[in-house]
Amino acid sequence: MPENRITITPHLWFDREAREAAERYCSLFPDGHIRSVTTLHDTPSGDVDVVSFSLAGQPFMAISAGPLFRFNPSVSFIVNHDPSRDGEARAHLDALWDALADGGLVRMPLDAYPFSPRYGWVEDRYGVNWQLILSDPEGEPRPSIVPALLFTGEVAGRAEEAGAFYRSVFPGSRPGQLLRWPAGMEPEREGTVMYSDFRLGETWFAAMDSAEDHGFGFNEAISFV
């Protein structure tokens, strides 16, 4: 495999809903399909389903292995709707928003913001967090789905360091955007990362710092294979 062909797959840990969630996501996203379902027997969590699926070209894995870990906003998935590639991008964004918000929790309302004319952050009925955005058609293209890492608590202020470290580990990586928090945005720390993205092999990631007291952080609910 060429060095720059490494692909990283998000792995989602559910209690018992992995197959149900994967089937629902596949019904909502373009080019969504289940690739495989395997049942592991007699594990410490009993019989568990391992599901492999793909959404808009992004591979995912999911497992139903008991209520050991809970999703939280420290890891979310940015869903780019690019008007230059989709003439009905706004309508498709709104339809996906309505579906993901059904039974979920709106964290940032779907609205116009300084960085996008259409953006919202929603936690779906399973606890997975999604950021839907109408992309800038003049900007550098990004994949439809980009995993996003929010560095909070003890690791707040380390997003830039982490991105540089990950790029040093994975062949074929490169930096992308880097926007810093300006002065006067307390409790955010001036100079830390307001938004960044980078490619690890073939997979794009976003990373941000937040010094607010969110009460959550990275855990095993979402990992990367």
C-alpha positions as CSV (number, residue, x, y, z in Angstrom):
1,M,0.0,0.0,0.0
2,P,1.5,3.4,-0.9
3,E,2.3,5.6,2.1
4,N,-0.3,8.2,1.3
5,R,-3.2,5.6,1.0
6,I,-3.6,5.1,4.8
7,T,-7.3,5.4,5.7
8,I,-8.5,5.9,9.3
9,T,-11.9,4.6,10.4
10,P,-13.9,6.0,13.3
11,H,-15.1,3.2,15.7
12,L,-18.3,3.9,17.7
13,W,-19.0,2.0,20.9
14,F,-22.8,1.6,21.5
15,D,-24.6,-0.2,24.3
16,R,-27.0,-2.3,22.1
17,E,-27.8,0.0,19.2
18,A,-24.8,-0.4,16.8
19,R,-26.7,-2.2,14.0
20,E,-29.9,0.0,14.4
21,A,-27.8,3.2,14.4
22,A,-25.8,2.1,11.3
23,E,-28.9,1.2,9.4
24,R,-30.5,4.6,10.3
25,Y,-27.3,6.5,9.3
26,C,-27.2,4.6,6.0
27,S,-30.7,5.6,5.2
28,L,-29.9,9.3,5.8
29,F,-26.5,9.9,4.2
30,P,-25.7,9.6,0.5
31,D,-24.0,6.5,-0.6
32,G,-24.7,4.9,2.8
33,H,-24.4,1.2,3.0
34,I,-23.7,-1.6,5.4
35,R,-20.5,-3.5,4.5
36,S,-20.6,-6.3,7.0
37,V,-22.2,-7.4,10.3
38,T,-20.4,-9.9,12.5
39,T,-21.7,-11.3,15.8
40,L,-19.1,-12.2,18.4
41,H,-20.3,-14.7,21.0
42,D,-19.4,-15.2,24.7
43,T,-17.5,-11.9,25.1
44,P,-17.4,-10.2,28.5
45,S,-20.3,-8.1,27.2
46,G,-22.2,-11.2,26.0
47,D,-23.0,-11.6,22.3
48,V,-22.0,-8.4,20.5
49,D,-22.6,-7.1,17.0
50,V,-19.7,-5.5,15.1
51,V,-20.9,-3.5,12.1
52,S,-18.9,-2.0,9.3
53,F,-20.6,0.7,7.2
54,S,-19.9,3.6,4.9
55,L,-21.4,7.1,4.8
56,A,-20.7,9.4,1.9
57,G,-17.4,7.7,1.2
58,Q,-16.3,7.7,4.9
59,P,-15.9,4.2,6.5
60,F,-17.1,3.6,10.0
61,M,-17.2,0.7,12.4
62,A,-19.6,0.2,15.3
63,I,-19.9,-2.3,18.1
64,S,-22.7,-3.1,20.6
65,A,-20.7,-4.0,23.7
66,G,-22.6,-2.7,26.7
67,P,-23.0,0.7,28.5
68,L,-19.3,1.1,29.4
69,F,-18.7,4.4,27.6
70,R,-20.9,7.3,26.5
71,F,-20.6,9.5,23.5
72,N,-19.9,13.2,24.2
73,P,-19.1,16.3,22.1
74,S,-15.3,15.9,22.4
75,V,-15.5,13.9,19.2
76,S,-18.1,15.0,16.5
77,F,-18.4,14.6,12.8
78,I,-18.5,17.7,10.5
79,V,-20.8,17.1,7.5
80,N,-19.8,19.4,4.7
81,H,-22.5,20.4,2.2
82,D,-20.7,22.1,-0.7
83,P,-22.8,24.1,-3.1
84,S,-20.1,23.8,-5.8
85,R,-20.7,20.0,-5.8
86,D,-24.4,19.9,-5.0
87,G,-26.9,22.4,-6.4
88,E,-29.3,21.5,-3.6
89,A,-26.8,21.5,-0.8
90,R,-28.8,23.7,1.5
91,A,-32.0,21.7,1.1
92,H,-30.0,18.4,1.7
93,L,-28.4,19.9,4.8
94,D,-31.8,21.0,6.2
95,A,-33.3,17.5,5.5
96,L,-30.4,15.8,7.2
97,W,-30.6,18.2,10.2
98,D,-34.3,17.4,10.7
99,A,-33.6,13.7,10.7
100,L,-30.6,13.8,13.0
101,A,-32.4,16.2,15.4
102,D,-35.4,13.9,15.7
103,G,-35.1,12.5,19.2
104,G,-31.8,14.3,19.7
105,L,-30.4,17.5,21.3
106,V,-29.6,20.7,19.5
107,R,-26.3,22.1,20.8
108,M,-26.1,25.0,18.3
109,P,-29.2,26.0,16.4
110,L,-29.2,25.7,12.6
111,D,-28.7,29.3,11.6
112,A,-26.3,31.8,9.9
113,Y,-23.0,32.3,11.7
114,P,-19.9,34.4,10.9
115,F,-18.1,31.4,9.5
116,S,-21.0,29.9,7.4
117,P,-24.5,31.0,6.1
118,R,-25.9,27.7,7.4
119,Y,-24.5,25.7,10.3
120,G,-25.8,23.7,13.3
121,W,-24.5,21.3,15.9
122,V,-26.8,18.4,16.9
123,E,-26.5,15.3,19.2
124,D,-28.6,12.6,17.7
125,R,-30.8,10.1,19.4
126,Y,-27.9,7.8,20.0
127,G,-25.7,10.5,21.5
128,V,-23.4,10.9,18.5
129,N,-22.6,14.5,17.7
130,W,-22.8,16.0,14.2
131,Q,-21.8,19.5,12.9
132,L,-23.7,20.3,9.6
133,I,-22.2,23.2,7.6
134,L,-22.8,24.8,4.2
135,S,-19.3,24.9,3.0
136,D,-17.6,27.8,1.2
137,P,-17.6,26.9,-2.5
138,E,-14.4,29.0,-3.0
139,G,-12.5,27.2,-0.3
140,E,-10.2,24.1,-0.7
141,P,-12.4,21.0,-1.0
142,R,-12.8,18.7,2.0
143,P,-14.5,15.3,2.2
144,S,-18.2,15.2,3.0
145,I,-17.5,13.9,6.6
146,V,-14.6,15.0,8.7
147,P,-14.0,13.8,12.3
148,A,-13.6,16.7,14.7
149,L,-11.6,16.7,18.0
150,L,-12.4,19.2,20.7
151,F,-9.6,19.6,23.2
152,T,-11.0,20.6,26.6
153,G,-10.3,20.3,30.3
154,E,-6.7,19.1,31.0
155,V,-5.9,19.0,27.3
156,A,-7.3,22.4,26.4
157,G,-4.7,24.3,24.4
158,R,-3.0,21.2,23.0
159,A,-4.8,20.9,19.7
160,E,-2.0,22.3,17.6
161,E,0.6,20.1,19.4
162,A,-1.6,17.0,18.9
163,G,-2.1,17.8,15.2
164,A,1.7,18.1,14.7
165,F,2.3,14.9,16.5
166,Y,-0.3,12.9,14.6
167,R,1.1,14.2,11.3
168,S,4.6,13.1,12.3
169,V,3.3,9.5,12.9
170,F,1.1,8.9,9.8
171,P,2.8,8.9,6.4
172,G,1.3,11.1,3.7
173,S,0.0,13.7,6.2
174,R,-0.2,17.4,5.8
175,P,-1.6,20.5,7.6
176,G,-4.6,22.4,6.4
177,Q,-6.3,25.5,7.9
178,L,-5.2,27.0,11.2
179,L,-7.3,29.8,12.9
180,R,-6.4,31.0,16.4
181,W,-8.6,32.4,19.2
182,P,-8.1,36.2,19.3
183,A,-7.9,38.3,22.4
184,G,-11.1,39.2,24.2
185,M,-12.8,35.8,23.8
186,E,-12.4,34.7,27.4
187,P,-12.4,32.1,28.7
188,E,-10.8,31.0,25.4
189,R,-7.1,31.5,25.5
190,E,-5.6,33.9,23.0
191,G,-3.4,32.1,20.4
192,T,-4.9,28.6,21.0
193,V,-6.7,26.9,18.2
194,M,-10.2,28.1,17.3
195,Y,-10.3,25.8,14.3
196,S,-7.7,23.7,12.4
197,D,-7.7,20.8,10.1
198,F,-5.1,18.3,8.8
199,R,-4.9,15.2,6.8
200,L,-3.6,11.9,8.2
201,G,-2.9,9.6,5.3
202,E,-6.1,9.9,3.3
203,T,-8.3,11.0,6.2
204,W,-9.0,14.6,7.1
205,F,-9.5,15.6,10.7
206,A,-10.5,18.9,12.4
207,A,-9.2,20.0,15.8
208,M,-10.2,22.8,18.2
209,D,-9.4,24.1,21.7
210,S,-11.9,25.2,24.2
211,A,-11.0,26.4,27.7
212,E,-14.7,26.5,28.8
213,D,-15.7,24.1,31.6
214,H,-17.6,21.6,29.4
215,G,-17.5,18.7,31.8
216,F,-16.6,16.2,29.1
217,G,-13.5,14.9,27.4
218,F,-12.1,12.2,25.2
219,N,-13.0,8.6,26.1
220,E,-13.2,5.2,24.6
221,A,-16.7,5.7,23.1
222,I,-15.1,6.9,19.8
223,S,-11.7,5.6,18.8
224,F,-10.0,5.4,15.4
225,V,-8.8,2.3,13.6
